[in-house]
Amino acid sequence: MQFIQTNVDRRKGTNDKVTAEVKLLSSPWCDQLHTTLLLRRDKYATIASLSFRPSPSFSLTCSYHLAIESTKMTISDTLEIASPSGKTLRVPTGLFINNKFVPSVDGGTLETINPATGASLGHVSCASASDVDLAVSAARTAFNTTWGRNSSPSQRAACLFKLASLLEEHAVELSELESLDNGKPRWIAETMDIADTAGCFRYYAGLADKIEGKTIEQKEGEKLAFTKLEPLGVCGQIIPWNYPIGMLGWKVAPALAAGNCIVLKPAEQTPLSALRIAELSVEAGLPAGVFNVINGLGPVVGDAITGHMDIDKVAFTGSTAIGKRVMERAARSNLKKVTLELGGKSPVVVFDDADLDQAVNWAALGILFNQGQDCTAGSRLFVQEGIYDKFLPKLVAAFKAHAIGDPFSDQTFQGPQITQRHQQRILDYIESGKSEGAKLEIGGGPWSASDGKGDFDKGFFVQPTIFSGCKKGMKIVDEEIFGPVLAVAKFKTEEEGIALANDTSYGLGAGVFSTNASRCMRVASAIQAGTVWVNNYVVVSNAVPFGGFKASGIGRELGVDAIKEYTQVKSIHWNYGETLDWPLTG
């Protein structure tokens, strides 16, 4: 049992028992947990229910502790899942440590749910802090013996090339697994997520023998200086649930190419695909201990990783609030290096001279892709007043045009949200938009299958939603929703459009639409964001660095820049001709 500090927003009740909304501030993996708590006089709380929605009638902020336990049960070594395709998918259930699947030390397990149906897919092992210690020890041993400086660039490249080929070979199987565990359309998982991840491993395989230092001229005939880029050591990597395979590739590929060893924590909502890829990593030839996968709860495993004294770097993707905690724990332990890819509230600015139909299409993609569960989702749309009245009806029509529902249908573009709790969180934001005065143009509630067939009525779907007349101060404008909800406003001048775009604490992504090249360059330069798309949106490249400005993160992923995040510079001063007289005198 682990105790974690939380903030409890007390609602209706007595001193001995209240109904509460809990925000797990110490967990990078749960942004909100709605539950019923028994708040005793010793100020400890235990979970009594996980399906409660709080009443907003009374509010008082207090601090308590929340006791969380993983389920302990006996599970099979292999989880068999009946896929809608007719196949049986098989996934190992253990923790992957030292190239072996093993049960957790304390026997804990996690259940994973199919977001499209609400049905259980099964259970996998849930790690404790002791399991993290075992994984870190295995990684350290590998780094000191078979990997790191004891491996050659060609050896590392060969493993990464092989793993890329295996991902492509098993793309259909992995896409079915990803769709069942995450809810995204299977065809998108195969043709985008897995294809791009294989490309990511290939890109960094190609860079493995191009990690270069430099020579710095000193004095000819006497001395020279040169630098080497060396791996950091053992890296803890914490990936989110929105792109389980994609984010694995972004973090694992550059780290391995540079010679590091890894302890990876997948999101507890999506534990399956990383386990299958761990199996493939053995086939790809990675030595024991180089790549370890530890499923578990954020407050337990995540905290153990971020505070571990023998982990040299932490890479984290998640919310800004939890990114701050990750950074604090990294600093308070052994001053780990950190890479943080955090939240966003990305603006899309459409000018009067934009290609109207194309801007509509890209704006729709920018907010609806991956069910709106994307850190760069273009959730704030600013349309210049000259085209606003033409643009908005076209956008509403675009929101009506795409198919929602069965993730295994090739016609489906929008699947369910990741959990029922997250679905409800999005619906709460939608209600706040209505109550704060925004105009609802389309959507505004949960989605259900019109024919009433199948199990999708039990899934966690949300209608694609547009609000117009949005203003600063509204929650739907200011806060990251992470769902298919778009806030639209109009603007007059270029200067106003830039000011509206930058009026946020975030700075991850932005979009600019105009046929005026000079304007595009001015606005793209003025917007404070790590990535600005001009006349397109949300498309990334393995060769182009990605990361945030302001509260959207630290460091970069992808491109050559990601290699730099997993290496450290050693400077060497070499004297080959200078002599030293002793003692020194003036």
N, C-alpha and C positions, 0 to 999 in steps of 0.2 A: 504494500500500500504506500502511495506517495502523497505527500501533502504539498499543495501548491497555493501560493498567494493569489487571491482573486478579488475583484470588486463585486459586491453584491448590491444590486439596486432593489431595496426592500419594497415590497408591495403588501397591502392589506394583511394584517395578521397581528399576532401577539408577540411578546418577547420570546416565547418558547417555540412558536411555530409560525413561519411566514411563508408566503409564496414569493418566489424571487426570480429575477433574470440574472444570469451569471455570465460575465465576460472573462474568459480564461486569458488573462493578460500574459501569463507565462507560457502559453502554448502557441507556437507558430502554426499549429495545425487545426485549431478550432477557434474561429473568430467569435462565435457566440454559442452558448449552450443554454437552452430553455429547459428548466427543470423545476421540480419541487424540492425544497431543502428543509431539513429540520435544523434550525439554528438553536443550538443549546446554549446554556449559560457559560460553558467553557469555550464558546465561539468556534467550535468545529462543526462542520456540516457533512452530511452524508447524502448521497443521491437516493431519492425515493422514486422518481419518475423521470422519463426522458421525453415526454410527449406533451408537456404543459405549455400553454401560452399565457403570459402574465397579464394581469389587469393593470392598466395605467393609472389607476385612480389615486395611488399614493406612492410617493417616491422619496427615498432617503438613502444617500450613499454611505455604505459602511464597508469595513474590511473584515473578512473572515478567511477561513481555510476550507478547502474543498478536498475531500478524500476520494480518490479515484482508484478503482481496481479494475484490472483486466479480468476477463472471465478465465477460470481455470477448468479445463476439461481435456479429456483424451481425444486426440484427433489423428487421422490417418497421415502417413508420410506424404501422400499424394492426394490432392483435391481433384475430383473429377466433376466437370461441369458440362451439362447437356446444353449445347449451343443451338440456337434457332436454325442454324444451317443443317442440323442433323449430325454434326460431328460431336465427339466427346473430347473436350479440352482437358488436358492434364497438367497440373501445376504442383510443384513441390511446396509443402506447407512450412518447412522449417526455416530457421535463420540460416543464411548462407555465410559461413565463417570458415576461412582456410580451405576453400573449394569443397566444402561438405555442407549438406543441409542437416541441421541439428535442431532439436527442440530447445525452447528457452529454458534457462536455468530453473526458473520457478514454475514452469508449466503453463504460463499465461497464454491466452489466445485472443485473437481479434476476429470479429465477424465482418464480412464485407457484403454489401447490399447492391443489387442491381437497381440503379436509379430509374430505369424505364418502367419497372414493375413493382418496386418496393420489396421484392422477394430476396431472401438470403441466397448468396452464392456459395457460402461455406465459411470455414474458419482457417486461419493461419496462425503460426506462432507469434506471440507478442513478447518482445524483448524487455528485459530489465536493465538496470545500470550495470549489473554484473556481466550481462551479455555484451554490452558495449565494450567493457574492459577486455573481454576475450577477443572481440573483433579488432580492437586497436592493437592488442599484442600481436595478433597474427599479421596485421598490416605492417607493424614496425619490424617484425622479423623478416618479412618479405622485402621490405625496403632496404634492410641492411645486408641481405644475402643475394636475392635473385632479381631484384628490380632496382630502381633508382640508379645510382652510379655503377651498379654491377650489371646493368643491362645495356645493350647497344641500341642506338636509334633504329637500326634495321629490324631488330627483334621486336621492338615496341610497334613499329609500323606494320610488321607482318601480322601481329595479333589484332590490331585495329582493322586492317584490311579484311582479315578473315571474319571478324565479328560483323563488319558491314555486310559482307556477303551472306552470312547466316541470317541477319535481320531480313534481308531481301528474300531469302529462301523460305523463311517462315512468316512472311508478311501477312498472309491471309489468316493464319492461326493467331498471330499476335494482334491483328486488327479485331478479330472476334473477341479475344480476351479483353482488349482495351475497351471495346464498345460495351461489353457486359459490365465491366467494373466501373467505367467512367460515365457511360451514357451517350458519348458522342457517336454520330453516325459511323457505321463500320467502314463505309467507303472513304470517308475523310481520314479515318485512322490509318487506312492502308495507303492511300495515294498521297497523303500529305504528311502526317505525323511520322509514320514509319519510313517512308521514302526519304524524307528530309533527315531523319535520324541516321539512316544508313549513309546518306551523303555527308553528314557531320563527322561520322567516324572515318570516312574516307578522306575528308579534308584534313583532319588532324593526323591521320596516318601519313599523309603526304608532307606534313610539317615536322614530323618527328625528327628527321635528319637535317632540318633547317633551323634549329635552335642555335643561334650563333652569338658569340661575343664579339669584341672588337679590340683592335690594338690602338693605343694612344701614344703618339710620338713623345718621347722625353728628351734624351740627349744621345745623338748618334755616337756609337763607340763606347758608351758607358752603361746605359740603362734603357729599359723600355717598360711599358705597362700594358696589360691586357685584361680583359674581363671574360668571365665565364658565366653562363646562365645555368644554375643548378636547381634540381627539383627541391621542393619545400620539405617533403617527407610524407607524413600521413595526413590526409585531408578528409575532414568530415563534410558530407554533402547532404543537404536537406532539401528535398524536392517537393513541389506542390501536387495537388490532385488534378489540376486542369489540363496539364499535358504530361502525364506520367512517363511516357516513353520519350517524348521530345525533350523534356527537361533533364532526364537521365543522360541523353546524348550530349546536351549542351555542357553538362558539368563533367561527366566521366571522360569523354573523348580527349579534351585538352589536358586534363590532369594526368591521364595515362600516357599520352604522347610525351609529356614533359618528364615522365619518370616517377610520378608520385604513386602512392598506394591509397586506397579509398575505403572509407566506411560510409555507406550510403543509407540514408533513412528515407524510404518512400513515405508519402502521405498515408495515414492510416485508413483513409477512405478508399484508396486505390493501391492495395498492396501486391497485386497479382503479376502484372507485366514485368516488374523488376525481378521477381523470382524466376520467371521463365528466361529472361535475358541472362541472369546469373548462371543458369544451366548452360546456355549457349556460350558464355564466356570461357567455360572449361574447354568446350569443344574448339574454341578459337585459340587456345593455347596459353591463356593467362596463367602464370604460376600461382600456386596456392598462396592465399593471403593478400594478393594484389588488389582484389576487388571483393568487398564484403557487403552484404545486404542485410540490414537489420530492420525488420518491421516492428513497429511499436507505437505507443502513445507519445505525443509531443512533449508533455510535461515530464515524462520519464526519460525516453530515449533522446529526444531533442536536447533536453537540458544536460543529459550526460555527455552528449557530443560537444555542445558549445562550451561546457566548463571543463572538459577533459584536459589534464595536464600533459598528455602525450600526443595530442592532436595539434598539428602545426598550422592548419588553416581550416576555416569553415566557409562554405559557400551555401547561401540560403536564398530561396525564392519564396516570397510570401508577403504578408502585410507590413506596412511601415511601422506600425506599433510594435510588432513582434521583432522586426528587424533591429529596432533599437535595443530590445532585450538581448538578442543574439550578440550584438556588438558589445553590450555591457558585459555579458558573461565571458565573451572571448577576451576582453581586456582584463577582467578581474582574475582570470585563471592564469594563463601564460602569455598574454598579449598576442593571441593568434592573429594572423592575417585574416581579413574577411573580404568576401565579395557578397554584396547584397543587391538582389533584384527585387524591388518592392512595389508598392501600389501605384496606381495612376488614376487620373481623372482627365483623360486626354481630350483636347479640343480638336474639332474639325472646322476649318474656316472656309466657307464657300463664297467666292466673289461673284459679282454680277456677270463678269465675262467668262465664267466657267462653262465647260461643256455640261449642260444641265443634266442630261440623261446619264452620262457617265458619273457625274458627281453624286447623283442619287444612288446609283448602283454601288459605288465604293462606300458611301456613307452607310448604306444598309449592311454591307459586308462588315464594315468596321465595328458595328455594334452587335450584330447578330452572330458573327462567326464564333464557334465554340460555345454557343448559347449565351454569349455575352460574358463568358467566364475567361476573360483575357485581360492581363494587366494593362495592355495598350488599347483596350476597347475605346472606340471614339464615342464616348458617352455624353459629351457636350458638343452640340452642333450649332454653329453660328452662321447664319445665312444673311447675305447682304440684302437690304430692304428692296432693292430693285427687282429681285427675282424671288423673293420670299413667298409671295402668294402663288407663284407657279410651282415652286420647288416642293412645298409642303404636301400638296395633293399627290404629286408623283411619288414622294417618299412613303406616304400612307399606302399607296397602291403597291409599292415594292414590298412593304411589310405583309401585305395580304398574299403575295404571289408565291412565297416559298412554302414547302411542305414541312409540317411538324409531325412528330410521332415516332413510328417504329425505327429505331436506330439501325436495324438490319435491312431496311429498304433503301435501295439506291436512289430513290426519289426524295428521301428525307434530308433536309438541310439542318433542321433544328431538333435536337434531342432534349432530354430532361436536364434539370439542374442536378448537381452532384448529390445532394441529400435533401430530405424533407425539411430539415432545419434551415438549410440555405434557401430553399424554395420559399419558406415562410418569411425569411429575412427580406428577400426581394419583394414579396407581396406587401410587407410592412412599409418598405420604401415607396411602393406605388401608392399606398393609402396616404402616406405623408404628402406626396405630390398633389393628390386630390385635395387634401385638407389645407395645404398651404397656398392654394390658388392657381396652380398650373392647370392648363386646359388639356384634358385627355383626348387625344386624336384617334387612338386605336389601342386595343388591348385592355390592360387594367386588371387582370385577374389570372387565376390558374387556368391552364389549358386542359381540356379533356377530349378524348376521341369522340367524334360526332356520331360514329356508328355504334358506339358502346361495345365493340367487340374486343376480345383479347384482354390483357391485363394492364393496358396502358393507362386506364383510368386511375390506377393506384400509383402511377409514376409521378415524378416530381417536376411536372412541366409548368412553364409560365408563358402566358401569351406575350408575343412581341409587342412592346408598348412604346408609344410616343406621347410625350407631353410637349405642348407649345406654350409660349408666353412665360418661359422660365426665367428666373432671376436669381442673382447671387443672394444667399441666405436660405434658399430652399435646400433641404437635405438632398434632393435628387440632383441638384447642381453642385453641391459642395462635397458630397461624400461618395466614396467608391461603392457602387452597388454590386458589381460583379454579376450582372445579369442582363437580359435583353430589354433594357429600359433606356430610352434616349430622351435627353432634355434639349429642347430646341429654343433658340432665341434669335432675334434679328439684330443687325448692326448697320450703321450708316457708313462710316469711313474706314479706311485701311488702319488708321491709328487706333480707332475704337476696337476693331476686330483683333488687333494684336494685344491690346490691353485686356480684353475679355479672355483671350486665350491664356494669357499669363497670370490671370487672377486666380491662382490655385497654389497650394503648397507642393503639389506634385509636378513632375517634369519628365515623364517616361516617354510618351509619344505625342505626335500631333499630325494633323493633315492640312494641306493647303490646296485649294482648287481654283485655278485661274489659267487662262490662255495667254496671259501677259508674263513673259519670261522675267522681265525686270521685277515685276511685283512678286512673283514666286520667290525670287532670290532674296528680295528685301524681307519678306515676311518669314521665310524659312530661317533666315539669319536672326531675326528678332525674337522668334518664339523660343522660350526657354524649355527645351526638351532634348533628351538624348537622341531621339530618332524623329525626323520630320519626313513624312511622305508627301510628295508633290504630285498631284493628279493620280494618286493611287492610295491604298491604305492597307496596313496590317501584314503585308508581304515582307518576309525577311530572307536573308541570304546567309549561309554558313560562313561566307567570306567577309561579311560586314559586321563590325562590332555593334553590340547592343547593350544598352544600360541607361540609367536615369540621371537626370539633373535633380537638384533640390532634394525633397524627401522621397524620391523614387529610387534611391539606391546609391551604391558605391562600387566602383569597378566596372569592368566590361566582360561580357560573354561574347562568344563567336569571334571570328576573324583571328588575325595574328595577336591582337590585344589579349585574347583569352589565355594564350600561352604565357604571356607575361604575368598574368595573375597567378600562375602555378609555378613560377620560377623565382629565384632570388639571384641578385647580381653579386658575384664575387670579383673583387679587384685584386690583381696581382702585380706587384712592383718587382721587377727583376733587374738586379744589378749584375752586369757582366764585365764591367771595366772600371768602375769607380773604386778608389781606395779611401779608407778612412784613417786619418792620423789621430792618435790619442796620446795625451788628453787634449781636448779642445781648448783653444785659447782665443782671446779677442783680437 
